[in-house]
Amino acid sequence: MNGQQQGHAARVAVITGSDSGIGRATAVRLAEQGADIGITWHRDIEGARRTAEEVRALGRRAAVAHLDLTLLPDAAEVIDHLAEELGGLDILVNNSGTGTATPFLDLDLATVRQVLDVDLIGPFLCGQHAARHMIRQGRGGRIVNVTSVHEHQPRVGAAPYCAAKGGLGLLTQVMALELAEHGITVNAVAPGEIATPMTGQTDTDVHTERRPGIPVGRPGDAREVAAVIAFLCGPDASYVTGASWSVDGGMLRMGPQAGSHLESDAWRRP
């Protein structure tokens, strides 16, 4: 996985929150590329089992474990358990996430801590566990942290989410610097509006949805995010580290006026 091992195919990938959405799409994409998959779930065990079925149908092994990132630090030990069950660890995708739509002045400390634990502290600890496995193995590895466009731009009503995702973006950069000598690359992927259960769009055909506020005019599909994650986890990305890859249909290029909530194409005309 490092510069001297570009031909080494990743053997084991753990994707947190892979019971649906981006996590499931990533698990399937990496299985298609020959990886055995560690799957975690929080509330949807049936969804995790369906992900495992898709992985096994591709001829790869799958292991399933429960993960509640509000129960830290112990919850992060799931990385160790899945690595032991699958016989190693080459890839970690920190995909689990949560959020809130609450005005800043109405936020309570418990909500803030919950979002920060799941979206920032959890990935921090899971990343530590994964990196230690990769260093012991001595063949490098890949870590991808799934952030959000709100790693880069604020959103009203999402103070803890934005704080966590912004923090995870900078954490990614520090991890990249410190882990590079071990042949471990660390990157962030920052999705925009993606049709997933988190956005209330399960099984949506994104090509039939109209989003005037997104330059490409539609939401994204989870498989489009998974394709970028898979690239960063593969040998062709061996010289890419510390970067944040926006997968947002051009939304961030619109600056402060960006938003999938816009109802008109008027912004397209000078």
ZADO-1210 file (C-alpha; in nm, 4 decimals, padded with zeros to 6 digits):
<atoms>
<atom x="00.0000" y="00.0000" z="00.0000" code="MET" pos="1"/>
<atom x="00.2941" y="00.2391" z="00.0368" code="ASN" pos="2"/>
<atom x="00.5215" y="00.3711" z="-00.2350" code="GLY" pos="3"/>
<atom x="00.7202" y="00.0463" z="-00.2416" code="GLN" pos="4"/>
<atom x="00.4090" y="-00.1714" z="-00.2484" code="GLN" pos="5"/>
<atom x="00.1843" y="-00.0132" z="-00.5081" code="GLN" pos="6"/>
<atom x="00.0885" y="-00.3515" z="-00.6455" code="GLY" pos="7"/>
<atom x="-00.0274" y="-00.4821" z="-00.3077" code="HIS" pos="8"/>
<atom x="-00.4031" y="-00.5415" z="-00.3201" code="ALA" pos="9"/>
<atom x="-00.5900" y="-00.4387" z="-00.0071" code="ALA" pos="10"/>
<atom x="-00.7036" y="-00.7491" z="00.1784" code="ARG" pos="11"/>
<atom x="-00.9294" y="-00.6230" z="00.4581" code="VAL" pos="12"/>
<atom x="-01.1380" y="-00.3056" z="00.4819" code="ALA" pos="13"/>
<atom x="-01.3488" y="-00.1903" z="00.7758" code="VAL" pos="14"/>
<atom x="-01.6244" y="00.0584" z="00.6948" code="ILE" pos="15"/>
<atom x="-01.8099" y="00.2060" z="00.9910" code="THR" pos="16"/>
<atom x="-02.1784" y="00.2743" z="00.9436" code="GLY" pos="17"/>
<atom x="-02.1980" y="00.0374" z="00.6490" code="SER" pos="18"/>
<atom x="-02.5549" y="-00.0797" z="00.7080" code="ASP" pos="19"/>
<atom x="-02.6877" y="00.1663" z="00.4468" code="SER" pos="20"/>
<atom x="-02.6114" y="00.4645" z="00.2269" code="GLY" pos="21"/>
<atom x="-02.2525" y="00.5638" z="00.1553" code="ILE" pos="22"/>
<atom x="-02.1180" y="00.2967" z="00.3903" code="GLY" pos="23"/>
<atom x="-02.2981" y="00.0128" z="00.2140" code="ARG" pos="24"/>
<atom x="-02.2050" y="00.1427" z="-00.1304" code="ALA" pos="25"/>
<atom x="-01.8414" y="00.1641" z="-00.0211" code="THR" pos="26"/>
<atom x="-01.8440" y="-00.1869" z="00.1236" code="ALA" pos="27"/>
<atom x="-01.9776" y="-00.3270" z="-00.2024" code="VAL" pos="28"/>
<atom x="-01.7365" y="-00.1242" z="-00.4165" code="ARG" pos="29"/>
<atom x="-01.4327" y="-00.2375" z="-00.2163" code="LEU" pos="30"/>
<atom x="-01.5556" y="-00.5976" z="-00.2224" code="ALA" pos="31"/>
<atom x="-01.5773" y="-00.5715" z="-00.6012" code="GLU" pos="32"/>
<atom x="-01.2108" y="-00.4714" z="-00.5924" code="GLN" pos="33"/>
<atom x="-01.1175" y="-00.7813" z="-00.3931" code="GLY" pos="34"/>
<atom x="-01.1359" y="-00.6742" z="-00.0288" code="ALA" pos="35"/>
<atom x="-01.2889" y="-00.8656" z="00.2600" code="ASP" pos="36"/>
<atom x="-01.5165" y="-00.6333" z="00.4536" code="ILE" pos="37"/>
<atom x="-01.5780" y="-00.5492" z="00.8181" code="GLY" pos="38"/>
<atom x="-01.9260" y="-00.3988" z="00.8535" code="ILE" pos="39"/>
<atom x="-02.0546" y="-00.1980" z="01.1502" code="THR" pos="40"/>
<atom x="-02.4059" y="-00.0905" z="01.2363" code="TRP" pos="41"/>
<atom x="-02.5677" y="00.1209" z="01.5075" code="HIS" pos="42"/>
<atom x="-02.9458" y="00.0765" z="01.4816" code="ARG" pos="43"/>
<atom x="-03.0063" y="-00.1262" z="01.1639" code="ASP" pos="44"/>
<atom x="-02.8773" y="-00.4806" z="01.2045" code="ILE" pos="45"/>
<atom x="-03.0909" y="-00.6023" z="00.9149" code="GLU" pos="46"/>
<atom x="-02.9292" y="-00.3406" z="00.6931" code="GLY" pos="47"/>
<atom x="-02.5865" y="-00.4627" z="00.8014" code="ALA" pos="48"/>
<atom x="-02.6842" y="-00.8192" z="00.7184" code="ARG" pos="49"/>
<atom x="-02.7977" y="-00.7105" z="00.3720" code="ARG" pos="50"/>
<atom x="-02.4628" y="-00.5408" z="00.3171" code="THR" pos="51"/>
<atom x="-02.2887" y="-00.8619" z="00.4239" code="ALA" pos="52"/>
<atom x="-02.4997" y="-01.0619" z="00.1793" code="GLU" pos="53"/>
<atom x="-02.3976" y="-00.8326" z="-00.1066" code="GLU" pos="54"/>
<atom x="-02.0316" y="-00.8648" z="-00.0113" code="VAL" pos="55"/>
<atom x="-02.0480" y="-01.2447" z="00.0109" code="ARG" pos="56"/>
<atom x="-02.2302" y="-01.2610" z="-00.3209" code="ALA" pos="57"/>
<atom x="-01.9160" y="-01.1072" z="-00.4699" code="LEU" pos="58"/>
<atom x="-01.7074" y="-01.3915" z="-00.3290" code="GLY" pos="59"/>
<atom x="-01.5566" y="-01.1941" z="-00.0421" code="ARG" pos="60"/>
<atom x="-01.5729" y="-01.2513" z="00.3330" code="ARG" pos="61"/>
<atom x="-01.7835" y="-01.0263" z="00.5549" code="ALA" pos="62"/>
<atom x="-01.7883" y="-00.9774" z="00.9320" code="ALA" pos="63"/>
<atom x="-02.0571" y="-00.7767" z="01.1107" code="VAL" pos="64"/>
<atom x="-02.0279" y="-00.5919" z="01.4441" code="ALA" pos="65"/>
<atom x="-02.2313" y="-00.3413" z="01.6437" code="HIS" pos="66"/>
<atom x="-02.0762" y="00.0037" z="01.6927" code="LEU" pos="67"/>
<atom x="-02.2139" y="00.2842" z="01.9123" code="ASP" pos="68"/>
<atom x="-01.9694" y="00.5738" z="01.9046" code="LEU" pos="69"/>
<atom x="-02.1368" y="00.7430" z="02.1993" code="THR" pos="70"/>
<atom x="-01.9846" y="00.4677" z="02.4176" code="LEU" pos="71"/>
<atom x="-01.6247" y="00.5841" z="02.3958" code="LEU" pos="72"/>
<atom x="-01.3464" y="00.4905" z="02.4298" code="PRO" pos="73"/>
<atom x="-01.4453" y="00.1230" z="02.4453" code="ASP" pos="74"/>
<atom x="-01.6567" y="00.1324" z="02.1289" code="ALA" pos="75"/>
<atom x="-01.3483" y="00.1859" z="01.9120" code="ALA" pos="76"/>
<atom x="-01.2250" y="-00.1606" z="02.0069" code="GLU" pos="77"/>
<atom x="-01.4585" y="-00.2930" z="01.7374" code="VAL" pos="78"/>
<atom x="-01.1776" y="-00.2149" z="01.4926" code="ILE" pos="79"/>
<atom x="-00.9537" y="-00.4639" z="01.6752" code="ASP" pos="80"/>
<atom x="-01.2254" y="-00.7298" z="01.6855" code="HIS" pos="81"/>
<atom x="-01.2998" y="-00.7048" z="01.3131" code="LEU" pos="82"/>
<atom x="-00.9293" y="-00.7046" z="01.2251" code="ALA" pos="83"/>
<atom x="-00.8786" y="-01.0180" z="01.4313" code="GLU" pos="84"/>
<atom x="-01.1808" y="-01.1914" z="01.2780" code="GLU" pos="85"/>
<atom x="-01.0774" y="-01.1082" z="00.9214" code="LEU" pos="86"/>
<atom x="-00.7058" y="-01.1624" z="00.9699" code="GLY" pos="87"/>
<atom x="-00.5675" y="-00.8110" z="00.9325" code="GLY" pos="88"/>
<atom x="-00.6551" y="-00.4565" z="00.8361" code="LEU" pos="89"/>
<atom x="-00.5531" y="-00.2610" z="00.5271" code="ASP" pos="90"/>
<atom x="-00.8283" y="00.0016" z="00.4975" code="ILE" pos="91"/>
<atom x="-01.0418" y="00.1994" z="00.7418" code="LEU" pos="92"/>
<atom x="-01.3281" y="00.4156" z="00.6210" code="VAL" pos="93"/>
<atom x="-01.4651" y="00.6307" z="00.9039" code="ASN" pos="94"/>
<atom x="-01.8166" y="00.6745" z="00.7692" code="ASN" pos="95"/>
<atom x="-02.0428" y="00.6719" z="01.0772" code="SER" pos="96"/>
<atom x="-02.2055" y="01.0075" z="01.1391" code="GLY" pos="97"/>
<atom x="-02.4908" y="01.1951" z="01.2974" code="THR" pos="98"/>
<atom x="-02.6156" y="01.5535" z="01.3100" code="GLY" pos="99"/>
<atom x="-02.8734" y="01.7940" z="01.4412" code="THR" pos="100"/>
<atom x="-03.0910" y="02.0763" z="01.3109" code="ALA" pos="101"/>
<atom x="-03.0978" y="02.2978" z="01.6188" code="THR" pos="102"/>
<atom x="-03.0330" y="02.6728" z="01.6512" code="PRO" pos="103"/>
<atom x="-02.7061" y="02.7551" z="01.8271" code="PHE" pos="104"/>
<atom x="-02.8764" y="02.9177" z="02.1263" code="LEU" pos="105"/>
<atom x="-03.1062" y="02.6186" z="02.1768" code="ASP" pos="106"/>
<atom x="-02.8363" y="02.3509" z="02.1833" code="LEU" pos="107"/>
<atom x="-02.7851" y="02.1522" z="02.5020" code="ASP" pos="108"/>
<atom x="-02.4503" y="02.0092" z="02.6043" code="LEU" pos="109"/>
<atom x="-02.5640" y="01.6468" z="02.5740" code="ALA" pos="110"/>
<atom x="-02.6527" y="01.6956" z="02.2065" code="THR" pos="111"/>
<atom x="-02.3249" y="01.8731" z="02.1336" code="VAL" pos="112"/>
<atom x="-02.1253" y="01.5966" z="02.2990" code="ARG" pos="113"/>
<atom x="-02.3158" y="01.3245" z="02.1156" code="GLN" pos="114"/>
<atom x="-02.2483" y="01.4784" z="01.7743" code="VAL" pos="115"/>
<atom x="-01.8818" y="01.5440" z="01.8545" code="LEU" pos="116"/>
<atom x="-01.8327" y="01.1893" z="01.9851" code="ASP" pos="117"/>
<atom x="-01.9829" y="01.0249" z="01.6777" code="VAL" pos="118"/>
<atom x="-01.8442" y="01.2599" z="01.4128" code="ASP" pos="119"/>
<atom x="-01.5010" y="01.3503" z="01.5527" code="LEU" pos="120"/>
<atom x="-01.3815" y="01.1665" z="01.8636" code="ILE" pos="121"/>
<atom x="-01.5040" y="00.8294" z="01.7323" code="GLY" pos="122"/>
<atom x="-01.3127" y="00.8582" z="01.4042" code="PRO" pos="123"/>
<atom x="-01.0079" y="00.9799" z="01.6009" code="PHE" pos="124"/>
<atom x="-01.0063" y="00.6683" z="01.8205" code="LEU" pos="125"/>
<atom x="-01.0979" y="00.4259" z="01.5406" code="CYS" pos="126"/>
<atom x="-00.8165" y="00.5774" z="01.3364" code="GLY" pos="127"/>
<atom x="-00.5705" y="00.5139" z="01.6189" code="GLN" pos="128"/>
<atom x="-00.6734" y="00.1488" z="01.6481" code="HIS" pos="129"/>
<atom x="-00.6548" y="00.0981" z="01.2715" code="ALA" pos="130"/>
<atom x="-00.3196" y="00.2722" z="01.2299" code="ALA" pos="131"/>
<atom x="-00.1623" y="00.0607" z="01.5032" code="ARG" pos="132"/>
<atom x="-00.2733" y="-00.2552" z="01.3215" code="HIS" pos="133"/>
<atom x="-00.1370" y="-00.1256" z="00.9912" code="MET" pos="134"/>
<atom x="00.1981" y="-00.0314" z="01.1447" code="ILE" pos="135"/>
<atom x="00.2360" y="-00.3743" z="01.3080" code="ARG" pos="136"/>
<atom x="00.1610" y="-00.5424" z="00.9760" code="GLN" pos="137"/>
<atom x="00.4308" y="-00.3346" z="00.8076" code="GLY" pos="138"/>
<atom x="00.2640" y="-00.2986" z="00.4676" code="ARG" pos="139"/>
<atom x="00.1083" y="00.0462" z="00.4961" code="GLY" pos="140"/>
<atom x="-00.2597" y="00.1175" z="00.4619" code="GLY" pos="141"/>
<atom x="-00.5382" y="00.3575" z="00.3766" code="ARG" pos="142"/>
<atom x="-00.7619" y="00.5656" z="00.6037" code="ILE" pos="143"/>
<atom x="-01.0486" y="00.7693" z="00.4600" code="VAL" pos="144"/>
<atom x="-01.2534" y="00.9991" z="00.6820" code="ASN" pos="145"/>
<atom x="-01.5982" y="01.0834" z="00.5459" code="VAL" pos="146"/>
<atom x="-01.6619" y="01.4457" z="00.6363" code="THR" pos="147"/>
<atom x="-01.9098" y="01.6705" z="00.4540" code="SER" pos="148"/>
<atom x="-01.9208" y="01.9886" z="00.2508" code="VAL" pos="149"/>
<atom x="-01.9713" y="02.1352" z="00.5982" code="HIS" pos="150"/>
<atom x="-01.6090" y="02.0548" z="00.6653" code="GLU" pos="151"/>
<atom x="-01.5568" y="02.3635" z="00.4476" code="HIS" pos="152"/>
<atom x="-01.8745" y="02.5735" z="00.4685" code="GLN" pos="153"/>
<atom x="-02.1102" y="02.6452" z="00.7603" code="PRO" pos="154"/>
<atom x="-02.4785" y="02.5587" z="00.7801" code="ARG" pos="155"/>
<atom x="-02.7368" y="02.7320" z="00.9956" code="VAL" pos="156"/>
<atom x="-02.8683" y="02.4993" z="01.2678" code="GLY" pos="157"/>
<atom x="-02.5737" y="02.2592" z="01.2464" code="ALA" pos="158"/>
<atom x="-02.3162" y="02.4070" z="01.4844" code="ALA" pos="159"/>
<atom x="-02.1882" y="02.0816" z="01.6417" code="PRO" pos="160"/>
<atom x="-02.1982" y="01.8998" z="01.3072" code="TYR" pos="161"/>
<atom x="-01.9955" y="02.1720" z="01.1354" code="CYS" pos="162"/>
<atom x="-01.7519" y="02.1891" z="01.4278" code="ALA" pos="163"/>
<atom x="-01.7030" y="01.8132" z="01.4178" code="ALA" pos="164"/>
<atom x="-01.6637" y="01.7871" z="01.0417" code="LYS" pos="165"/>
<atom x="-01.4299" y="02.0848" z="01.0283" code="GLY" pos="166"/>
<atom x="-01.2263" y="01.9276" z="01.3067" code="GLY" pos="167"/>
<atom x="-01.2212" y="01.5933" z="01.1279" code="LEU" pos="168"/>
<atom x="-01.0878" y="01.7664" z="00.8183" code="GLY" pos="169"/>
<atom x="-00.7901" y="01.9099" z="01.0082" code="LEU" pos="170"/>
<atom x="-00.7439" y="01.5844" z="01.1993" code="LEU" pos="171"/>
<atom x="-00.7147" y="01.4140" z="00.8599" code="THR" pos="172"/>
<atom x="-00.4287" y="01.6457" z="00.7676" code="GLN" pos="173"/>
<atom x="-00.2404" y="01.5822" z="01.0921" code="VAL" pos="174"/>
<atom x="-00.2890" y="01.2060" z="01.0587" code="MET" pos="175"/>
<atom x="-00.1586" y="01.2239" z="00.7022" code="ALA" pos="176"/>
<atom x="00.1594" y="01.3995" z="00.8140" code="LEU" pos="177"/>
<atom x="00.2284" y="01.1685" z="01.1068" code="GLU" pos="178"/>
<atom x="00.1394" y="00.8371" z="00.9427" code="LEU" pos="179"/>
<atom x="00.3095" y="00.8943" z="00.6062" code="ALA" pos="180"/>
<atom x="00.6378" y="00.7446" z="00.7250" code="GLU" pos="181"/>
<atom x="00.4525" y="00.4178" z="00.7860" code="HIS" pos="182"/>
<atom x="00.3148" y="00.4050" z="00.4314" code="GLY" pos="183"/>
<atom x="-00.0363" y="00.4993" z="00.5506" code="ILE" pos="184"/>
<atom x="-00.2254" y="00.7599" z="00.3507" code="THR" pos="185"/>
<atom x="-00.5096" y="00.9549" z="00.5105" code="VAL" pos="186"/>
<atom x="-00.7646" y="01.1540" z="00.3133" code="ASN" pos="187"/>
<atom x="-01.1082" y="01.3050" z="00.3625" code="ALA" pos="188"/>
<atom x="-01.4084" y="01.2731" z="00.1339" code="VAL" pos="189"/>
<atom x="-01.6603" y="01.5555" z="00.1712" code="ALA" pos="190"/>
<atom x="-02.0044" y="01.4679" z="00.0287" code="PRO" pos="191"/>
<atom x="-02.2699" y="01.7231" z="-00.0522" code="GLY" pos="192"/>
<atom x="-02.6377" y="01.6264" z="-00.0689" code="GLU" pos="193"/>
<atom x="-02.6388" y="01.2510" z="-00.1261" code="ILE" pos="194"/>
<atom x="-02.9558" y="01.0418" z="-00.1593" code="ALA" pos="195"/>
<atom x="-02.9265" y="00.8289" z="00.1566" code="THR" pos="196"/>
<atom x="-03.1432" y="00.7468" z="00.4583" code="PRO" pos="197"/>
<atom x="-02.9685" y="01.0314" z="00.6465" code="MET" pos="198"/>
<atom x="-03.1179" y="01.2816" z="00.4006" code="THR" pos="199"/>
<atom x="-03.4525" y="01.1010" z="00.3836" code="GLY" pos="200"/>
<atom x="-03.3968" y="00.9774" z="00.0287" code="GLN" pos="201"/>
<atom x="-03.3727" y="00.6010" z="00.0496" code="THR" pos="202"/>
<atom x="-03.3786" y="00.4332" z="-00.2957" code="ASP" pos="203"/>
<atom x="-03.4169" y="00.7672" z="-00.4737" code="THR" pos="204"/>
<atom x="-03.3324" y="00.7851" z="-00.8443" code="ASP" pos="205"/>
<atom x="-03.1096" y="01.0912" z="-00.8286" code="VAL" pos="206"/>
<atom x="-03.1453" y="01.1574" z="-01.1998" code="HIS" pos="207"/>
<atom x="-03.5163" y="01.2339" z="-01.1568" code="THR" pos="208"/>
<atom x="-03.4660" y="01.4804" z="-00.8694" code="GLU" pos="209"/>
<atom x="-03.4312" y="01.8524" z="-00.9430" code="ARG" pos="210"/>
<atom x="-03.1939" y="02.0635" z="-00.7319" code="ARG" pos="211"/>
<atom x="-03.1564" y="02.4148" z="-00.8771" code="PRO" pos="212"/>
<atom x="-02.9109" y="02.5043" z="-00.6002" code="GLY" pos="213"/>
<atom x="-02.6571" y="02.2419" z="-00.7079" code="ILE" pos="214"/>
<atom x="-02.4650" y="02.3175" z="-01.0286" code="PRO" pos="215"/>
<atom x="-02.5158" y="01.9682" z="-01.1746" code="VAL" pos="216"/>
<atom x="-02.8861" y="02.0039" z="-01.0909" code="GLY" pos="217"/>
<atom x="-02.9421" y="01.6911" z="-00.8807" code="ARG" pos="218"/>
<atom x="-02.8382" y="01.5194" z="-00.5561" code="PRO" pos="219"/>
<atom x="-02.5606" y="01.2630" z="-00.5610" code="GLY" pos="220"/>
<atom x="-02.5837" y="00.8861" z="-00.5490" code="ASP" pos="221"/>
<atom x="-02.4040" y="00.7002" z="-00.2691" code="ALA" pos="222"/>
<atom x="-02.2182" y="00.4948" z="-00.5309" code="ARG" pos="223"/>
<atom x="-02.0651" y="00.8140" z="-00.6700" code="GLU" pos="224"/>
<atom x="-01.9126" y="00.8850" z="-00.3293" code="VAL" pos="225"/>
<atom x="-01.8056" y="00.5220" z="-00.2920" code="ALA" pos="226"/>
<atom x="-01.6163" y="00.5430" z="-00.6215" code="ALA" pos="227"/>
<atom x="-01.4016" y="00.8294" z="-00.4909" code="VAL" pos="228"/>
<atom x="-01.3408" y="00.6495" z="-00.1611" code="ILE" pos="229"/>
<atom x="-01.2415" y="00.3361" z="-00.3495" code="ALA" pos="230"/>
<atom x="-00.9934" y="00.5315" z="-00.5595" code="PHE" pos="231"/>
<atom x="-00.8318" y="00.6748" z="-00.2458" code="LEU" pos="232"/>
<atom x="-00.8120" y="00.3218" z="-00.1017" code="CYS" pos="233"/>
<atom x="-00.6442" y="00.1767" z="-00.4080" code="GLY" pos="234"/>
<atom x="-00.2919" y="00.1605" z="-00.5518" code="PRO" pos="235"/>
<atom x="-00.3491" y="00.4454" z="-00.7980" code="ASP" pos="236"/>
<atom x="-00.3781" y="00.6899" z="-00.5041" code="ALA" pos="237"/>
<atom x="-00.0474" y="00.5946" z="-00.3421" code="SER" pos="238"/>
<atom x="00.0834" y="00.9544" z="-00.3709" code="TYR" pos="239"/>
<atom x="-00.2352" y="01.1218" z="-00.2447" code="VAL" pos="240"/>
<atom x="-00.2560" y="01.2074" z="00.1239" code="THR" pos="241"/>
<atom x="-00.3848" y="01.4859" z="00.3461" code="GLY" pos="242"/>
<atom x="-00.6407" y="01.6028" z="00.0900" code="ALA" pos="243"/>
<atom x="-01.0141" y="01.6641" z="00.1143" code="SER" pos="244"/>
<atom x="-01.2104" y="01.5455" z="-00.1879" code="TRP" pos="245"/>
<atom x="-01.5439" y="01.7223" z="-00.2347" code="SER" pos="246"/>
<atom x="-01.8148" y="01.5085" z="-00.3955" code="VAL" pos="247"/>
<atom x="-02.0892" y="01.7673" z="-00.4161" code="ASP" pos="248"/>
<atom x="-02.1950" y="01.8334" z="-00.7739" code="GLY" pos="249"/>
<atom x="-02.0116" y="02.1658" z="-00.7624" code="GLY" pos="250"/>
<atom x="-02.2030" y="02.3035" z="-00.4623" code="MET" pos="251"/>
<atom x="-01.8978" y="02.4402" z="-00.2786" code="LEU" pos="252"/>
<atom x="-01.7881" y="02.6350" z="-00.5854" code="ARG" pos="253"/>
<atom x="-02.0946" y="02.8557" z="-00.5338" code="MET" pos="254"/>
<atom x="-01.9500" y="02.9949" z="-00.2111" code="GLY" pos="255"/>
<atom x="-02.1874" y="03.1366" z="00.0511" code="PRO" pos="256"/>
<atom x="-02.4925" y="03.1104" z="-00.1751" code="GLN" pos="257"/>
<atom x="-02.4536" y="02.7331" z="-00.2051" code="ALA" pos="258"/>
<atom x="-02.7411" y="02.5161" z="-00.0998" code="GLY" pos="259"/>
<atom x="-02.9595" y="02.2318" z="-00.2158" code="SER" pos="260"/>
<atom x="-03.2526" y="02.4310" z="-00.0741" code="HIS" pos="261"/>
<atom x="-03.2502" y="02.6912" z="-00.3554" code="LEU" pos="262"/>
<atom x="-03.5678" y="02.6740" z="-00.5616" code="GLU" pos="263"/>
<atom x="-03.4631" y="02.8700" z="-00.8704" code="SER" pos="264"/>
<atom x="-03.1987" y="02.8603" z="-01.1431" code="ASP" pos="265"/>
<atom x="-03.1753" y="03.2407" z="-01.1347" code="ALA" pos="266"/>
<atom x="-02.8228" y="03.2236" z="-00.9896" code="TRP" pos="267"/>
<atom x="-02.7020" y="03.0736" z="-01.3190" code="ARG" pos="268"/>
<atom x="-02.7662" y="03.4021" z="-01.5037" code="ARG" pos="269"/>
<atom x="-02.5482" y="03.7155" z="-01.4536" code="PRO" pos="270"/>
</atoms>
